[in-house]
Amino acid sequence: MRAPKLSDDQLQEMYHALRLSRAFEERLSLLHRQGKILGGIYSGIGQEAITVGSAYGLRREDFISPLHRDLGALLVKGVPPGVLMAQVFGKRDGLSRGKDSYLHSGDTSLGVYGNTSMLGSNLPVACGLAYGFKLRSQDHVVVAYFGEGAANYGDVHEAMNFAAIQRLGIVFVCENNLYAYSTPFEKAFAIPEVSVRAQAYGFPGVDVYGNDLLRVYAATQRAIARARAGEGPTLIECKTFRWHGHSEHDKASYRTEEELLEWKARDPIPQFERYLTEKRLLNDASRDEMTARVEREIDEAVAFAESSPWPEGPEALEDIYAP
Ligand SMILES: Cc1ncc(C[n+]2csc(CCOP(=O)(O)OP(=O)(O)O)c2C)c(N)n1
């Protein structure tokens, strides 16, 4: 695959997003162990190349429809780290102003749709967003994320079929981290790849190594160009592995230590760092500078979240809609 055209500044920006996403989630894990976080944390550590690579370069008007491991995509889309941290803390300055859990929140002004926990049910809604763009003759696109576990829910099939018929400007990004909670891929699929299903709906499906940031970026950019041109959807399956358990309480005893170590050796961050080093865009000193920068940004985000007020009781009755 040819390396996508990216300026040095863009590559540095992507590197920052990768490192920020990793540092943010490492801190979340720590804060969770310290009992400072309300609710569950669903770590995307190990999967950052997918969220950063697929969300990078989207316009503000484009939408992402993220799920529980897609923090990196929210950061790339421009949600401030402090606001995200306040959301995790359940504070008033969070995206949902303290009303809902971690990633059940969005910001339509930034093109981030806030989902629920029902696996697969985000995709028909993401299609609705893309259908809206089509009805208004806008060439904005929607990037919709889901896991391979979610891929086996009925809503996903309906969404993909509808997207194909309407030639919607949507990119379906399947993060195949090989386990749906404790269910291994081969126990839930009789096919080698999720991406082959696209053929049956009538649009392209590609299988990409999800730990390679530039491959994910290149595949997404091709799909986005297709979507903007009115040529319809693409399914991109990204193979990866989550390092942590399903959530922080899960020790993931259903998989082997060797498997984890094998995938840790394929960590997307050093892989991208090797590329940057070859291009003379990174050395030991600039790497350390980046480490210090993202740690500072996370410290500031935590301080912002800690100083943010708790919502008052009556606020629970605001922003509630009934037909
Ligand atoms: C409709 C529905 N069924 C079951 C669940 C419980 N559940 C939450 S996450 C999950 C596993 C999801 O696996 P996958 O889609 O592969 O994403 P991953 O967590 O591996 O990133 C399950 C079964 C749910 N949230 N919604």
The ligand as an ORCA input file, in Angstrom:
! r2SCAN-3c Opt
* xyz 1 1
  C     -27.682     -5.789     22.605
  C     -26.606     -6.020     23.638
  N     -26.299     -7.270     24.032
  C     -25.334     -7.479     24.969
  C     -24.667     -6.409     25.515
  C     -23.585     -6.651     26.577
  N     -22.268     -6.375     25.998
  C     -21.681     -5.171     26.126
  S     -20.222     -5.080     25.306
  C     -20.326     -6.708     24.812
  C     -19.258     -7.324     23.957
  C     -19.020     -6.496     22.745
  O     -18.096     -7.064     21.888
  P     -17.639     -6.311     20.601
  O     -18.797     -5.756     19.853
  O     -16.737     -7.235     19.858
  O     -16.833     -5.048     21.150
  P     -15.570     -5.041     22.134
  O     -16.156     -4.889     23.529
  O     -14.832     -6.318     21.919
  O     -14.770     -3.863     21.752
  C     -21.513     -7.278     25.275
  C     -21.918     -8.664     24.991
  C     -25.033     -5.110     25.092
  N     -24.432     -4.014     25.564
  N     -25.988     -4.938     24.144
*
